Amino acid sequence: MGEMMKTLKILSVMLCYPQSDMQMALDEMAEVLEQENLVPERQRWAVQDLMRKMAQTDLMELQERYVRLFDRGRALSLHLFEHIHGESRDRGQAMVNLLHIYQQHGFSLNIRELPDYLPLFLEYLAQRPLAEALDMLGDALHVIALLGARLAERGSDYHVVFDALSALVGEPADISDIRQQVAQEGPDPSVVNMDKLWEEEVVTFLASQDDCAGRHLGPDMVQPLHWRSCAASTPSATPTHSR
């Protein structure tokens, strides 16, 4: 097992959809981060502070917050290659290559998982030797720094997890440029388009109901559908797969 197993595994869990068992383990995870002392002090304390906040927050609120951030648009996708290749064929080949690396080292995925999903990637790295894990983490550094900057710009405490990952290998030299780029970004087009599409669907649905004589929906009877969609940075999106 890799020397960084617990630290990277914990950071992986922090980026997964919140569950009750995770919430109950937050105090223990904070202690492990302190004991391993692999994340620099400032970033480690920030992650531990986030853990304390999450432990004191209602689980449903944590889950809703997570979905709003990571499942409603493309800019905060936790699928790494979407930020590099979008929906091009290059992304497919990159995932095949990464999957081959996983298989070479006996790391198996279930049928619903995509290999470029960040929590899954971190879980794999947690099982590798320290030098190898840092090297592969460094390959993803620009995407990690970009996501962290976008979360910070949105005022989300989740950015501290990405800051901790960046601190393990050192911030990219162009971090100032990344932050400036993020500061100039407008609303996530995929979220805007999704909201517009939903509004159009509701209007169409209500109009069709009005055509039915004597049948009208009250305002409290309009129930939106809920699904988990993948965030991407390109015009089309793929389903979210998480462990």
Secondary structure, DSSP 8 states (H G I E B T S, - for coil): --TTHHHHHHHHHHTS---HHHHHTHHHHHHHHHHH--S-HHHHHHHHHHHHHHHTS-HHHHHHHHHHHHSS-STT-SBGGGGTTTTSHHHHHHHHHHHHHHHHTT----TT--TTBHHHHHHHHTTS-HHHHHHHHHHTHHHHHHHHHHHHHTT-TTHHHHHHHHHHH---TTHHHHHHHHHH--S-HHHHHHHHHHHHHHHHHHHHHHTSTT----GGG-------B---SSSS--B----
